[in-house]
Amino acid sequence: MPIAIVTGSGGLIGSESARYFARQGFDVIGLDNDMRAYFFGPEASTAHVSEELAGSLDTFTPVELDIRDREGVDALFAKHGGQVELIVHTAAQPSHDWAAREPHTDFGVNAVGTLNLLQAARDHTPDATFVFTSTNKVYGDRPNFLPLVELETRWELPEDHEWFGGIPTDMSIDRCTHSVFGASKVAADIMVQEFGRYFGMPTVCFRGGCLTGPQHAGAQLHGFLAYLMKCTVTGDPYTIFGYKGKQVRDNIHATDVVQAFHAFHKDPKVAAVYNLGGGRASNVSMLEAIAKCQEIAGRELDYTLSDQARIGDHQWYVSDFSDFERDYPEWKLTFGIDDVLRDIHQHNVERWTAEAAAAR
């Protein structure tokens, strides 16, 4: 059987990838060392997800490995060699705020870890498809300089603007503030492209909007939709950072993300780059998301609005992924924003309610 290596296999996109590609006939090797618990505390641990995968998937092999361990990564790839047909790289330090606390750790995980994986793939299985979950933060805060207008519940682009339908990969990544996290992801993104161009490897950077779904271990510093719904259910307080709560994000369900990975793997290209998000079909402002969460959960959210926006954070971001749709017409977005929120609530409400009751 062909092998798929999935990094960050306990996380949202990693676990969805492990399940999906196991069903597609791959032996899946999942790399995870539960760094999310280190980043965001024990409540954000993904250890239970890794245990569930190992117990439910016959073709899943968990490996506790830090992708910063160059020798360990190389040994793993050397062991399996040309049997590896697919690498899905989702492991990351994903938070703006956390990155500023430990820049060396952030850069080590996001940039150096990615380089370790690329070089190991080049040395041992250069024809394997290399899928990298990049981020829209590679564009820094440049989207904030668009001519946004303030509406009742959101910031928005005028309908006659060329990018009203979403931001394309044509947007420059230069002369803007990225945050420390954004900078480390830029480094990884460019390196993935370079290994594709320089060494002829089939690589792709998917510059994601907000990737979400029911397995998202939402925390205050990352995973806003899951954390927002959790706070609505449990009564925990929530803070909105800046932009009057009218900042807009597009959101894409993990299922749609992984199916995009598979579409690319079936017809890979060299050094491909695509934006990938909910686009115009699935986007929401903070105020709009709160209203939706309250309606679905049947509870009011206890929230406060801070005037201080996060450094490098987006005031408005909607992805234009029409180039991916043109290249892979069999792929379609299947979840809208309401579908996403209901799925998160349905899969987590009992657990969140029980945990909140036990903590009181």
Buried (B, 14 or more C-beta within 10 A) or exposed (E): EBBBBBBBBBBBBBBBBBBBBBEEEBBBBBBBBBBBBBBBEEEBBBBEBBEBBBEEBEBBBBBEBBBBBBEBBBEBBEEBEEBBBBBBBBBBBBBBBBBBEBEEBBBBBBBBBBBBBBBBBBEBBBEBBBBBBBBBBBBBBBBBEBEBEEEEBBBBBEEEEEBBBBBBBEBEBEEBEBBBBBBBBBBBBBBBBBBBEEBEBBBBBBBBBBBBBBBBBBBBBBBBBBBBBBBBBBEBEBEBBBBBBBBBBBBBBBBBBBBBBBBBBEEBBBBBBBBBBBBBBBBBBBBBBBBBBBEBBEBEBEBEBEEEBBBBBBBBBBBBBBBBBEBBEEBEBEBBBEEBBBBBBEEBBEEBEEBBEEEE
